[in-house]
C-alpha cells in the first residue's frame, strides 16, 4: 500500500529456479483450502518477502530479482505476454528519501484471453515493489505487497484452468511506494485504449485479514453497480467481504480511494475496485514478514478475491 499515510530463505538463484518450475495443479474452487493451492500461495510470498529480495525497492537488485521471479511464474503457468511484450519499462519522477527522485522501474504484463467479451479487458493489478532497506533493516513487505502479487498469481492459475469470460491483463506494477509510478505510466501509455478496459481490480495487502476478519472492497461508492454483484458472495472460512473506505465521510487513513495503484486508473476515468485488508501493527515496518501470515486466513482471503473476480467477470458487459 502507498506509504503516504505512515512514515530470505533460499538464494536468489534458487528462487528463480523455483519460478521456472511448473506450478502445482490448482484444485476446484469448491474445495476450501486444497493443499497445493495454499502451498503455492505461501511459497510465492515466502520467496518475494525473503531477505534476499532486499525489500524490493524500485530500481534495486532485489526488485529486479522479484521481477524475474514473477516473470518465471507467469511463464510456468502459461500466461502469455501481450503483443507489446512481457515488460513495460518506465522512468518517472517520484518520492525519494531526500525529495523528488527519478526512478526507473518495470511493470510485468501477462494476458489470458476471454471466451465471451474478447474486445474488452479486466486489468488485474498488484504492485511488487516495497520500500527496501532503512537503518540497516530490511522491510520485506510480506503483506505489502508480496501477498497481493501471490493472490494475483493464484487468480492467473485459476483462469488457466478455467478461462474467464473477459480478456484479462495481469500487471505486476513497480514503483507504487514511490508515488504509484508504475500505475501512472500504465494509464499514460496503455498497451490498448483505456476505453477498452471494463475495470481495474487491484490487490494490495490480501494476507492479514485476521485484524477484523474482512477483505475490504473500496470503490463501490464511486461505482455502485459493482456492489450488488459482490454482496451475495458468502465468506470463505474466517474471511468475509466488507464495503467502504471510499465515501466523503471516510477521511484521512480511513479513505482508501487514493491509497494504492487503483487511484491512477480512477483518475484516468477507468472504473476500479480495490481489495485489501485493514491496517495491522506490521504495516510498513520491518516486522512485515512471511512468518506472521496465517496460512488459513490468507488462503481464505485469496479464495474470496477469486470469487469476487469470477462474479464480476460473469456480470459485467451484459
N, C-alpha and C positions, 0 to 999 in steps of 0.2 A: 504494500500500500504506500502511496505517495507520502513522503516524510514531512510534508509541510505542517502537520499538526504537532509533531513532537520530535523537539530535537531528540578429519575426514576418514579416516576409514581406509579404503583401498587407495592405491596410487591413481593419478590421473590416467595413466596408460591403461590400468585395469578397468577404470570407469568407462573409457572409450571402447574397450573390448566388449564390455557388457552392453554398451549401447548398440553395438553391431550385431548382437545375438538376437535371434528371433524371440519376440515377446511371448510369454506363456499364453495359452489359449484362454479366452475370457468366457466365463460361464454366462448363461442367460440371465437377464435382469430379474427373473423370478427368484433366483437364489440370493438371499440377503447378503451373505458375506462369503462368496466362494474363495477358497484359499488362494488360487492363482491370481485372482483379481486383487485381493488385498496385498499379496506378496509383491506384485509388480508395482503397485501404487506406493508402497513403503520403500521399495528399492529405489524408485525414481527420486523420492525425497532424500533418502539416505545419501545417495551419490551427489545430488545437486547441492545439498546442505553440508557436505563434508568440508573439513578444514582445508583440504587441498584445492577447493574451489575459491578459497581466499575471499569469501564474501561476495563474489560475482559482480564486482563493481564494473561499470561500463568502461570499456577500453582496457581492462586488466587481463592478465594471463588467465586468471580464474574465470572471468567472464567468457573468454574465448573457449576454455575447456568445457564450460557449461553449455555453450552454444554447440560445440562439436558433439556433446552427448545427446542433445535434443535432436540434432540432425540425424545421428545414428539411430535413435529410437524411431523417428518418423520413417526412416528408410526401412528399418526392420519390420515395421507394421505394414509397409506397402503404401504409405501415404505419399502420393505423388507430389512432385514440385509443380507449381503452376507454370504457365508458359513464360512468365517473366523470370523464372528461376527460383531456386530454393532460398537464396539470401537476398536481403534488401538492405544494403549498407546506407548509412547516412552520416552527416556531420551537421551538428546544430549547437547553438549556444544554450547552456542551461545552468543550473545551480551548481556551484562549487564551494568548497570549504572557505575559500578566500574571496568569493564573489563570483560574478558571471564567468563561465569557463566554456571553452569549445570542446565538445565531446564527439568522439567518433564511435558509433555503435552499429549493430547489425540486427535486423529482425529476421526471424526464421519463418518461412512460409510452407504450408502444405495444403493440398486440396483433396477433397473427397466429393465425387460427383453425385448429384441427386437424381432421384427417379421420377419426380413429379414436376418440380419447378427448376428447370435447367438453365434459365436465363437470369436468375437472381441468387444471391448468396446470403447465408448467415455467416457473419465473421465472428469466430470464437477467438478470444484473446486471453493471454496470461503473460505477465512480464516475468522474465527470468533473471533480471539483474537484482542486486541488493546493494547495500551501502559499503561493502568492502571491509577494510580494517581501520580501526581507530585506537590510538593509545596502546598499541601492541596487542589488541584483542581482535579476533575475527568475529564479524557479525554474519553468522551463517544463514540467517533468513529462512529457516525451515518452513515456517508458516507463511512468511512474507518473502518470496512468493514461490518457493520450491513446491509448496502444496498446490497452488493454482496451476502450475505447469504440469504436475503429476495428474491432476484432475483432467486437464485438457488432453493429455496423452491417453488417459483411460477412456475418455469420450471418443477419441480418434480410433482406438482399438474396437470399441463397440460399433462404430459406424463402418469399420472394415468388415465386421461380422454381419451386420445388418444395415444396408445402405440407408442414408437419410432421404427425405423427400426433396429437400433443397440442396443445391450445391453448398458445400461448407468450406470456407477458407479458415484454416488454423494459422494463427500468427503468434509466435512466441516473441514478445516485444522486449527490446532493450531500452535502457535509459528512463524507465518510469520514475525511479528515485531521484533523477536529475531534472525532473520537470515534465514528465510524460513525453519525453522527446521522441521515442520510437513511435508512439501512437500519433503524435502530431505529424511526424514525417509521413506515416502511412496515409493519413487522410489528405495530406497535401500532394502526395504522389502515389495514389492508389493504383493497384495493378489492373483495375477495371473501374468504370464510372461509379461514383458514390451512389448515384441513383439506382444502381442495380443491387445495392445492399439492403436486404429486408430489415436486418437489425444487427447490432453488435451485442454479443453475450460475453461479458468479461468476468473471469475468475481471478480473484485476488484474496488470498488468505482463506483457504477452504478446510483447514485441518482442525483447528482448536475450537470446535463448536461446544465443547464442554462448559464454556463460560456461561451460557444460557440455554444450551440445547437447540439453538436456532442457526439455520443458514439464512442470512438476511438477503432479501431481494430489494434492491434500490432501483427506482426508475418507473414504477407503476403510477406514481403521481403524475409524471410527465407523459406517460403513455398508458393510460388506464385500460386500454383494450387488452394489454398483456395480463392484467391481474386475474380475470376470471379463468383464463387458460391454466393458471398455476394454482389457484386457490383450492382446487379439488384434489391436489396431489396429497396423498397420505404421507405421514412421516416415514423415514427409513430408520428403523431401530430407534436410537435415542435422539435423533435429529429431525426437526420439522422446519418448514419454511416460515419465515416471518417477513412482513412487508413494511417498508418505511425508510426512515432516514433520508427523505427526499422532499419533504414539504416545507413551505415557508416557516412553519413553526419549529422545524428541526434546524437548530443553529449551531455554529461552531463545530466541535468534533462530532456532533450528532447528525450532521448533514454530510452525506457521502456522495452527492451528485458530482463534486469536483475531486473526489478522493483518489481516483485511480484512472487508468487509461481510457475507460469509457467516456471520461469527460471530453477528450479530444473528438470522439465521434459525436457526442451530444452537441458540442459547439459547431460541428460541421453539418448539423441537421439530420444525423443518422439516428434512428430510434435505438435505444440501448436498454439493457438490464445489467446490473452488477450483482453478482452473487459472492458473498463473503461472510465470514464470521465476525463476531464482535471483538473489540479490543480485549487483550489479555495482558498480564504483567510482563510478558516477554516481548511484547511488540517493540521493534526497533531497539532491541537490547542484545548483547552478545549471548544471552541465555536462550534465544530463539533457536533451539537445537532440535534435531531429529528425535532424540530420546524423550522429549517432552510430549510427543504426539501419541495420543491414544489410538491404536490401530482400528478399533471398532468404531469409534466416533468419526475418524477420518474417512474410513471406507463407507460409512453410512452417509456422511455428508456428500461424498463424491457420487454415490448412487443416486442421491436426491438431485444433485446437479444434472446428472444424465437424464433422470426422469423429467426434469424441467426442460431440458433441450428437446427431448422427444415430444413432449406436449406442445411446445412452441412450433416445432418443425411440422407437426401434423395440422396445426390450427391456422398458421399464417398463410397469406396469399391465396385464400379460398374465396 
